[in-house]
Amino acid sequence: MQSLWMLFASFLFAAMGVCVKLASDMFSTSEIVMYRGIVGVTVLLILIRLQGGTLKTRFAMGHLWRSIVGVISLWLWFYSIAKLPLATAMTLNYLSPIWIAVWLFAHGWWQAKNQVAWPLLVAVGMSFVGVVLLLQPAFQSDQLVYALIAIFSSILTAVAYMQVRKLGLAGEPENRVVFYFAVSNVVAGLLGTFAEAGGGPAVFHSLNTGHGFLLLLGIGLFATAAQISMTRAYRLGNTLVVANLQYTGIVFSSIWGVLVFSDSFDWHSWLGIGIILASGSAATFYNTRNTERGKAVASTDPIASEV
């Protein structure tokens, strides 16, 4: 039952995506990242204080690296959500476990003296087939650049996930990890807003409209709650179940896209989404169950297997 925290997290991430796409009509991406951080810092600071926790950490450089990579990934992801159909942007971001599998495959191939893990290689290869199918409409429109941005964001997300797991294995509480990431959102959002001004006065759009304020509040609350739920799921739940439940986010975002934004997909897109979902699940299963090394880290999660 603890694994179901990931189901809840996936639903919240999809809801956050809806708010991001709607808020993009009123605010810049940098502003959205900044306000997402402000809400996260406020909520987590209250939570940490109520739990009697502390903000002191022995892993300042680890937090710094996670924050730099994570905030760039987040900014690119939010930007792609604004430009692409919601399900497409969300699905491309879920490629991050595939990139982790690519890293593990390359590392294992090097350490095993050219021994090839064919099942993992097939899963990774099929995921790229899924990407090509999903992006068929983008190849015929002006959305290809935005799709490539989303893919690059997923690569950085994979790097950030691995750093999060290293911090978790070192004993860093999840609330503190998420707190410092939220702080980096505020800093990056401010810097981005001033950079976009090009030397002129920075432009911060008004929060007077209740609709815009609620959207920004929703982004922060959904994202913070989703991150905490995801981390808790990995710590308390069954690794394989948790890792595969994250793909329900693709289902949730597809439903939101159809209901809220009237998104429509041809059979290429739906087949691509299905293949990506299946290949990600297969790669996760192989990484955690097929080898002795995988079994040894199954009590943590597949992302920890590079430690």
One Martini backbone bead per residue (centre of mass of N, CA, C, O) as a GRO file, in nm:
protein
  307
    1MET     BB    1   0.054   0.065  -0.016
    2GLN     BB    2   0.301   0.261  -0.019
    3SER     BB    3   0.323   0.272  -0.335
    4LEU     BB    4   0.070   0.472  -0.377
    5TRP     BB    5   0.223   0.739  -0.360
    6MET     BB    6   0.290   0.743  -0.666
    7LEU     BB    7   0.005   0.778  -0.772
    8PHE     BB    8  -0.037   1.050  -0.636
    9ALA     BB    9   0.206   1.193  -0.766
   10SER     BB   10   0.118   1.162  -1.064
   11PHE     BB   11  -0.141   1.325  -1.036
   12LEU     BB   12  -0.005   1.590  -0.942
   13PHE     BB   13   0.181   1.635  -1.186
   14ALA     BB   14  -0.051   1.657  -1.389
   15ALA     BB   15  -0.191   1.899  -1.253
   16MET     BB   16   0.050   2.085  -1.279
   17GLY     BB   17   0.057   2.087  -1.590
   18VAL     BB   18  -0.210   2.231  -1.624
   19CYS     BB   19  -0.132   2.492  -1.474
   20VAL     BB   20   0.111   2.566  -1.650
   21LYS     BB   21  -0.041   2.595  -1.920
   22LEU     BB   22  -0.238   2.815  -1.821
   23ALA     BB   23  -0.017   3.019  -1.702
   24SER     BB   24   0.140   3.080  -1.977
   25ASP     BB   25  -0.069   3.314  -2.065
   26MET     BB   26   0.037   3.516  -1.803
   27PHE     BB   27   0.331   3.386  -1.770
   28SER     BB   28   0.641   3.328  -1.738
   29THR     BB   29   0.857   3.077  -1.685
   30SER     BB   30   1.020   3.217  -1.460
   31GLU     BB   31   0.777   3.289  -1.283
   32ILE     BB   32   0.676   3.004  -1.236
   33VAL     BB   33   0.931   2.901  -1.100
   34MET     BB   34   0.934   3.106  -0.869
   35TYR     BB   35   0.648   3.048  -0.745
   36ARG     BB   36   0.698   2.752  -0.698
   37GLY     BB   37   0.923   2.811  -0.488
   38ILE     BB   38   0.772   2.986  -0.282
   39VAL     BB   39   0.566   2.773  -0.199
   40GLY     BB   40   0.767   2.551  -0.121
   41VAL     BB   41   0.923   2.701   0.099
   42THR     BB   42   0.683   2.760   0.285
   43VAL     BB   43   0.578   2.473   0.333
   44LEU     BB   44   0.852   2.337   0.421
   45LEU     BB   45   0.924   2.521   0.658
   46ILE     BB   46   0.677   2.447   0.825
   47LEU     BB   47   0.720   2.139   0.827
   48ILE     BB   48   1.003   2.131   0.955
   49ARG     BB   49   0.927   2.281   1.217
   50LEU     BB   50   0.697   2.088   1.314
   51GLN     BB   51   0.919   1.837   1.312
   52GLY     BB   52   1.198   1.950   1.428
   53GLY     BB   53   1.382   2.042   1.215
   54THR     BB   54   1.660   2.110   0.987
   55LEU     BB   55   1.875   2.299   0.755
   56LYS     BB   56   2.112   2.149   0.814
   57THR     BB   57   2.405   2.044   0.618
   58ARG     BB   58   2.658   1.809   0.472
   59PHE     BB   59   2.546   1.862   0.145
   60ALA     BB   60   2.590   2.127  -0.027
   61MET     BB   61   2.702   2.029  -0.304
   62GLY     BB   62   2.473   1.832  -0.365
   63HIS     BB   63   2.251   2.048  -0.372
   64LEU     BB   64   2.372   2.228  -0.588
   65TRP     BB   65   2.377   2.023  -0.820
   66ARG     BB   66   2.077   1.947  -0.811
   67SER     BB   67   1.972   2.240  -0.858
   68ILE     BB   68   2.096   2.310  -1.129
   69VAL     BB   69   1.984   2.072  -1.291
   70GLY     BB   70   1.684   2.085  -1.199
   71VAL     BB   71   1.612   2.381  -1.289
   72ILE     BB   72   1.668   2.347  -1.588
   73SER     BB   73   1.473   2.117  -1.633
   74LEU     BB   74   1.218   2.265  -1.535
   75TRP     BB   75   1.220   2.502  -1.729
   76LEU     BB   76   1.206   2.328  -1.991
   77TRP     BB   77   0.946   2.180  -1.919
   78PHE     BB   78   0.755   2.422  -1.890
   79TYR     BB   79   0.805   2.526  -2.176
   80SER     BB   80   0.699   2.266  -2.323
   81ILE     BB   81   0.412   2.269  -2.206
   82ALA     BB   82   0.331   2.542  -2.346
   83LYS     BB   83   0.391   2.416  -2.658
   84LEU     BB   84   0.265   2.140  -2.595
   85PRO     BB   85   0.105   1.881  -2.555
   86LEU     BB   86   0.067   1.750  -2.252
   87ALA     BB   87   0.125   1.445  -2.310
   88THR     BB   88   0.390   1.491  -2.463
   89ALA     BB   89   0.556   1.638  -2.243
   90MET     BB   90   0.521   1.419  -2.024
   91THR     BB   91   0.633   1.174  -2.177
   92LEU     BB   92   0.919   1.286  -2.235
   93ASN     BB   93   0.992   1.310  -1.930
   94TYR     BB   94   0.958   0.984  -1.891
   95LEU     BB   95   1.255   0.919  -2.008
   96SER     BB   96   1.450   0.919  -1.763
   97PRO     BB   97   1.471   0.607  -1.704
   98ILE     BB   98   1.609   0.549  -1.975
   99TRP     BB   99   1.869   0.711  -1.922
  100ILE     BB  100   1.949   0.543  -1.681
  101ALA     BB  101   1.969   0.279  -1.842
  102VAL     BB  102   2.191   0.377  -2.030
  103TRP     BB  103   2.400   0.418  -1.809
  104LEU     BB  104   2.395   0.128  -1.696
  105PHE     BB  105   2.470  -0.008  -1.958
  106ALA     BB  106   2.743   0.132  -2.004
  107HIS     BB  107   2.866   0.055  -1.733
  108GLY     BB  108   2.827  -0.254  -1.759
  109TRP     BB  109   2.984  -0.291  -2.023
  110TRP     BB  110   3.254  -0.189  -1.910
  111GLN     BB  111   3.276  -0.383  -1.655
  112ALA     BB  112   3.202  -0.659  -1.839
  113LYS     BB  113   3.365  -0.671  -2.096
  114ASN     BB  114   3.136  -0.635  -2.336
  115GLN     BB  115   2.878  -0.711  -2.204
  116VAL     BB  116   2.549  -0.764  -2.324
  117ALA     BB  117   2.226  -0.632  -2.238
  118TRP     BB  118   1.974  -0.710  -2.433
  119PRO     BB  119   1.705  -0.641  -2.290
  120LEU     BB  120   1.784  -0.347  -2.231
  121LEU     BB  121   1.845  -0.263  -2.522
  122VAL     BB  122   1.560  -0.313  -2.632
  123ALA     BB  123   1.408  -0.117  -2.446
  124VAL     BB  124   1.557   0.136  -2.538
  125GLY     BB  125   1.498   0.112  -2.842
  126MET     BB  126   1.183   0.120  -2.816
  127SER     BB  127   1.162   0.402  -2.694
  128PHE     BB  128   1.258   0.547  -2.958
  129VAL     BB  129   1.024   0.453  -3.126
  130GLY     BB  130   0.812   0.598  -2.953
  131VAL     BB  131   0.917   0.884  -3.006
  132VAL     BB  132   0.879   0.891  -3.311
  133LEU     BB  133   0.574   0.843  -3.304
  134LEU     BB  134   0.498   1.084  -3.118
  135LEU     BB  135   0.653   1.300  -3.329
  136GLN     BB  136   0.506   1.304  -3.603
  137PRO     BB  137   0.357   1.580  -3.586
  138ALA     BB  138   0.620   1.753  -3.534
  139PHE     BB  139   0.756   1.701  -3.815
  140GLN     BB  140   0.492   1.875  -3.950
  141SER     BB  141   0.586   2.113  -3.764
  142ASP     BB  142   0.684   2.365  -3.508
  143GLN     BB  143   0.750   2.138  -3.253
  144LEU     BB  144   1.035   2.005  -3.252
  145VAL     BB  145   1.201   2.190  -3.069
  146TYR     BB  146   1.024   2.142  -2.815
  147ALA     BB  147   1.073   1.837  -2.804
  148LEU     BB  148   1.382   1.854  -2.765
  149ILE     BB  149   1.363   2.005  -2.499
  150ALA     BB  150   1.213   1.781  -2.345
  151ILE     BB  151   1.434   1.567  -2.379
  152PHE     BB  152   1.660   1.725  -2.236
  153SER     BB  153   1.508   1.744  -1.970
  154SER     BB  154   1.509   1.433  -1.916
  155ILE     BB  155   1.813   1.407  -1.883
  156LEU     BB  156   1.838   1.600  -1.639
  157THR     BB  157   1.641   1.445  -1.460
  158ALA     BB  158   1.814   1.194  -1.430
  159VAL     BB  159   2.049   1.333  -1.288
  160ALA     BB  160   1.880   1.440  -1.048
  161TYR     BB  161   1.778   1.168  -0.942
  162MET     BB  162   2.056   1.052  -0.871
  163GLN     BB  163   2.119   1.272  -0.661
  164VAL     BB  164   1.880   1.225  -0.474
  165ARG     BB  165   1.958   0.932  -0.402
  166LYS     BB  166   2.228   0.998  -0.273
  167LEU     BB  167   2.111   1.171  -0.049
  168GLY     BB  168   1.925   0.953   0.068
  169LEU     BB  169   2.152   0.740   0.131
  170ALA     BB  170   2.303   0.958   0.325
  171GLY     BB  171   2.037   1.078   0.508
  172GLU     BB  172   1.862   1.282   0.365
  173PRO     BB  173   1.589   1.444   0.396
  174GLU     BB  174   1.331   1.507   0.184
  175ASN     BB  175   1.251   1.795   0.278
  176ARG     BB  176   1.536   1.919   0.237
  177VAL     BB  177   1.571   1.860  -0.059
  178VAL     BB  178   1.316   2.017  -0.155
  179PHE     BB  179   1.381   2.290  -0.029
  180TYR     BB  180   1.647   2.359  -0.189
  181PHE     BB  181   1.507   2.342  -0.462
  182ALA     BB  182   1.306   2.573  -0.412
  183VAL     BB  183   1.518   2.791  -0.376
  184SER     BB  184   1.633   2.764  -0.666
  185ASN     BB  185   1.373   2.858  -0.805
  186VAL     BB  186   1.373   3.147  -0.705
  187VAL     BB  187   1.648   3.233  -0.811
  188ALA     BB  188   1.608   3.150  -1.112
  189GLY     BB  189   1.353   3.319  -1.163
  190LEU     BB  190   1.480   3.595  -1.111
  191LEU     BB  191   1.715   3.577  -1.312
  192GLY     BB  192   1.537   3.525  -1.561
  193THR     BB  193   1.370   3.788  -1.549
  194PHE     BB  194   1.616   3.983  -1.573
  195ALA     BB  195   1.731   3.863  -1.837
  196GLU     BB  196   1.472   3.918  -2.014
  197ALA     BB  197   1.505   4.238  -1.990
  198GLY     BB  198   1.788   4.333  -2.108
  199GLY     BB  199   1.853   4.577  -1.880
  200GLY     BB  200   1.587   4.632  -1.798
  201PRO     BB  201   1.300   4.622  -1.655
  202ALA     BB  202   1.144   4.408  -1.473
  203VAL     BB  203   0.873   4.173  -1.540
  204PHE     BB  204   0.578   4.151  -1.333
  205HIS     BB  205   0.300   4.003  -1.321
  206SER     BB  206  -0.002   4.024  -1.214
  207LEU     BB  207  -0.202   3.904  -0.910
  208ASN     BB  208  -0.500   4.015  -0.915
  209THR     BB  209  -0.588   3.765  -1.042
  210GLY     BB  210  -0.733   3.487  -0.918
  211HIS     BB  211  -0.661   3.284  -1.137
  212GLY     BB  212  -0.351   3.316  -1.139
  213PHE     BB  213  -0.299   3.266  -0.839
  214LEU     BB  214  -0.417   2.975  -0.830
  215LEU     BB  215  -0.224   2.851  -1.033
  216LEU     BB  216   0.042   2.907  -0.879
  217LEU     BB  217  -0.043   2.764  -0.622
  218GLY     BB  218  -0.092   2.488  -0.753
  219ILE     BB  219   0.192   2.436  -0.855
  220GLY     BB  220   0.331   2.438  -0.577
  221LEU     BB  221   0.156   2.228  -0.427
  222PHE     BB  222   0.169   1.991  -0.624
  223ALA     BB  223   0.480   1.967  -0.644
  224THR     BB  224   0.546   1.928  -0.344
  225ALA     BB  225   0.359   1.685  -0.288
  226ALA     BB  226   0.479   1.504  -0.510
  227GLN     BB  227   0.773   1.487  -0.410
  228ILE     BB  228   0.712   1.369  -0.132
  229SER     BB  229   0.554   1.119  -0.231
  230MET     BB  230   0.778   0.997  -0.407
  231THR     BB  231   0.992   0.963  -0.187
  232ARG     BB  232   0.818   0.787   0.000
  233ALA     BB  233   0.770   0.556  -0.194
  234TYR     BB  234   1.074   0.472  -0.223
  235ARG     BB  235   1.115   0.419   0.090
  236LEU     BB  236   0.838   0.223   0.149
  237GLY     BB  237   0.813   0.075  -0.109
  238ASN     BB  238   0.802  -0.108  -0.382
  239THR     BB  239   1.015  -0.061  -0.626
  240LEU     BB  240   0.874  -0.176  -0.882
  241VAL     BB  241   0.597  -0.050  -0.832
  242VAL     BB  242   0.681   0.244  -0.814
  243ALA     BB  243   0.831   0.277  -1.089
  244ASN     BB  244   0.565   0.201  -1.257
  245LEU     BB  245   0.355   0.409  -1.139
  246GLN     BB  246   0.470   0.667  -1.274
  247TYR     BB  247   0.325   0.607  -1.563
  248THR     BB  248   0.041   0.722  -1.485
  249GLY     BB  249   0.102   1.014  -1.573
  250ILE     BB  250   0.033   0.969  -1.870
  251VAL     BB  251  -0.264   0.911  -1.828
  252PHE     BB  252  -0.345   1.168  -1.679
  253SER     BB  253  -0.246   1.372  -1.899
  254SER     BB  254  -0.427   1.267  -2.125
  255ILE     BB  255  -0.695   1.330  -1.988
  256TRP     BB  256  -0.648   1.630  -1.940
  257GLY     BB  257  -0.598   1.708  -2.238
  258VAL     BB  258  -0.880   1.630  -2.341
  259LEU     BB  259  -1.064   1.788  -2.131
  260VAL     BB  260  -0.916   2.082  -2.129
  261PHE     BB  261  -0.761   2.101  -2.443
  262SER     BB  262  -0.861   1.911  -2.676
  263ASP     BB  263  -0.681   1.685  -2.738
  264SER     BB  264  -0.541   1.515  -3.029
  265PHE     BB  265  -0.469   1.177  -3.150
  266ASP     BB  266  -0.308   0.959  -3.321
  267TRP     BB  267  -0.189   0.641  -3.355
  268HIS     BB  268   0.106   0.717  -3.324
  269SER     BB  269   0.090   0.847  -3.043
  270TRP     BB  270  -0.039   0.616  -2.882
  271LEU     BB  271   0.177   0.407  -2.951
  272GLY     BB  272   0.415   0.565  -2.837
  273ILE     BB  273   0.316   0.579  -2.545
  274GLY     BB  274   0.298   0.271  -2.503
  275ILE     BB  275   0.598   0.204  -2.559
  276ILE     BB  276   0.724   0.381  -2.342
  277LEU     BB  277   0.584   0.249  -2.106
  278ALA     BB  278   0.686  -0.045  -2.157
  279SER     BB  279   0.995   0.012  -2.168
  280GLY     BB  280   1.024   0.138  -1.887
  281SER     BB  281   0.924  -0.110  -1.732
  282ALA     BB  282   1.134  -0.312  -1.842
  283ALA     BB  283   1.388  -0.163  -1.746
  284THR     BB  284   1.317  -0.169  -1.448
  285PHE     BB  285   1.298  -0.474  -1.416
  286TYR     BB  286   1.585  -0.541  -1.505
  287ASN     BB  287   1.745  -0.362  -1.298
  288THR     BB  288   1.599  -0.513  -1.030
  289ARG     BB  289   1.591  -0.852  -1.123
  290ASN     BB  290   1.824  -0.982  -1.326
  291THR     BB  291   2.040  -0.917  -1.104
  292GLU     BB  292   2.230  -0.908  -0.830
  293ARG     BB  293   2.254  -0.603  -0.823
  294GLY     BB  294   1.955  -0.545  -0.848
  295LYS     BB  295   1.867  -0.698  -0.587
  296ALA     BB  296   2.040  -0.524  -0.389
  297VAL     BB  297   1.864  -0.242  -0.475
  298ALA     BB  298   1.551  -0.299  -0.446
  299SER     BB  299   1.518  -0.165  -0.151
  300THR     BB  300   1.526   0.110  -0.291
  301ASP     BB  301   1.615   0.180  -0.615
  302PRO     BB  302   1.714   0.202  -0.945
  303ILE     BB  303   1.871   0.476  -0.909
  304ALA     BB  304   2.080   0.350  -0.689
  305SER     BB  305   2.265   0.151  -0.875
  306GLU     BB  306   2.514   0.367  -0.915
  307VAL     BB  307   2.639   0.363  -0.608
   0.00000   0.00000   0.00000
